[in-house]
């Protein structure tokens, strides 16, 4: 799978301690054991001749998104073909690099038609529960591009020279999101551009989540504002990054997952009655 190398965002640096704290809420005892190991920064490994050698262990300062080390995350430019080479970059288990039950998606669009008013898909990114990039591809628009919207989308003519066929990417996206919970912001736009449907019960849209809408007094909150107020992050200061936006959506969902799912369960129960 061809993808675009992604450089780390400085925003995630600000979230190191917060991410660790969020993780520890559900597993306090495990966290304490890990802190003890991190303080020592060393472990003992017995060699074949019986002598003990010191081995460096993963440090909290090396972590970027939950348990994924920064280097491993940066190098995740392909999923299936490179998964085995990234096992050493995961601090606990290589399950962090698999697709899993939850994925977050974000798309970038360009303008087509007269004046570039209509939108067409130009890039799609999918990350898993731990922020690992599962899919990140530029897409060749079906119609002629009349406005690349570079200032916002970051898309340029050069980036679309070797882009992928729409139907091919559409099928790949479908295969990934099928039977999985999809997280994102204003997902109806993404699904419309992809010409795909997804069961409502399997959608977690940060633009529709009521506690988030209370921030803007019932209006649709921007992802930029949610990132700022919920995560203490600054995003979308210039050209948008579909990778960063997808990761932010997943972080928002993870932060409120327990409450979110509880509200969803209650809503489903009411509808059944």
Buried (B, 14 or more C-beta within 10 A) or exposed (E): BEBBEBEBBEBBEBBBEBBBEBBBEEEEEEBEEBEEEBEEEEEEEEEEEEEEEEEEBBEBEBBBBBBBBBBBBBBBBBBEEBBEEBEEBBBEEEEBBBBBEBBBBBBBBBBBBEEBEBBBBBBBBBBBBBBBBBBBBBBBBEEEBBBBBEEBBBBEEEBBEEBBEBEEBBEBBBEBBEEBBBBBBBBEBBBBBBEBEBEEEEBBBBBBBEEBBEBEEEEEBBBBBBBBEBBEBEBBEEBBBBBBBBBBBBBBBBBBBEEBEEBEEEEEEEEEE
